[in-house]
């Protein structure tokens, strides 16, 4: 992750070199799974806009 924005949004650098803006999924907010700057995460990209995504998993 590169940057943290208000409202639980993050700018994430992909392994391919691109960058997307993503937010936490509802399950992660419900169970209060914290995501910090520098964590590796799994992102589900939107099929309609490839610059937006949803953080669905935080790796350990």
N, C-alpha and C positions, 0 to 999 in steps of 0.2 A: 504494500500500500504506500502511496506517495503522500497523500494529503487527506485531512479530515475536514468535512464541512458540517454545518449546522443541520439538524434534523436527521442525524444518523446516516448521512451520506458520506461516501468515501470515493476518492479517486484511486483507482487500482491500475497498476502496471501489469500487463499480461506477459506471459512467457514469450509470446511472439513479438513483443516490442511495442505494441499498441497500448492505449490507455482508455479505460472506461470509467464512467461514474456509476457507482452501485450503492444500493441501500440494503439494510439488513432485512432478511425475510421475517415473517411473522412468528415462526417457530423459535427463531433465535431471540427475538424480543420477548416472547412469552416466557421462555426459560432463562432469560437474562444472561445469555452467553455473550461475554465481553470480547470485543475485537479491538486490538491495539495496533498502533502504527508499526509496521514491520512484520505482522503476522501473515502467513501464507493462507489463502482462502480459496474456496471453490466458488466460482461465479457462474450463474445461469444467465446467459445473454438473452435479451428480448429478440424474438424473430422479426419484429417490425423495425426496431432501431438498434443497430449493433453498437451504439455508444452508451447504452443503458443496460444495467444488469441488476441481479439480485444475489446477495451473498447468502449461500445456502449451507456452507460448512467451513469451519475453521480448523486447519490442521494443527497438530501439536508439535 
